[in-house]
Amino acid sequence: MITTRGMTHIALPVKDPQESARFYSSLFNLEVLSCSAGTAFLKTVGSGDLLAFGRSDMRVASSRDSMHFGFVIDPEQFDAAVRTIEERSINKISEPGRRNIGRYIFIEDPDGYAVEIFENLESAW
């Protein structure tokens, strides 16, 4: 068994790393560590979570029921997050829904990746 201390990053192929960096930094307040025409590295504020984007011509096959990733937000931010998505005309893959531990919504990023925004009502996160 390999015991980890967490993840360092998730790397995704994108058509334009700079466009992806703008999308994620402006929507999720991610800190842009570096950004060029070929790659971009962004960090979530207050943690060590990294997103790495590399320029590629690969097409994305993503959906809420298969490959997706998510961001957890505080419950009091959920309604404002939905308003922001609507104000920016970001493609919604789903309308807001509810699980027993919080509400969620799935959106699509500029490359077609499904991104979940999740309000977690359990204090473990």
Rosetta blueprint (number, residue, H / E / L):
1 M L
2 I L
3 T L
4 T L
5 R L
6 G L
7 M L
8 T L
9 H L
10 I E
11 A E
12 L E
13 P E
14 V E
15 K L
16 D L
17 P H
18 Q H
19 E H
20 S H
21 A H
22 R H
23 F H
24 Y H
25 S H
26 S H
27 L H
28 F H
29 N L
30 L L
31 E E
32 V E
33 L E
34 S E
35 C E
36 S L
37 A L
38 G L
39 T E
40 A E
41 F E
42 L E
43 K E
44 T L
45 V L
46 G L
47 S L
48 G L
49 D L
50 L E
51 L E
52 A E
53 F E
54 G E
55 R E
56 S L
57 D L
58 M L
59 R L
60 V L
61 A L
62 S L
63 S L
64 R L
65 D L
66 S L
67 M L
68 H E
69 F E
70 G E
71 F E
72 V E
73 I E
74 D L
75 P H
76 E H
77 Q H
78 F H
79 D H
80 A H
81 A H
82 V H
83 R H
84 T H
85 I H
86 E H
87 E H
88 R L
89 S L
90 I L
91 N L
92 K E
93 I L
94 S L
95 E L
96 P L
97 G E
98 R E
99 R E
100 N L
101 I L
102 G E
103 R E
104 Y E
105 I E
106 F E
107 I E
108 E E
109 D L
110 P L
111 D L
112 G L
113 Y L
114 A E
115 V E
116 E E
117 I E
118 F E
119 E E
120 N L
121 L L
122 E L
123 S L
124 A L
125 W L
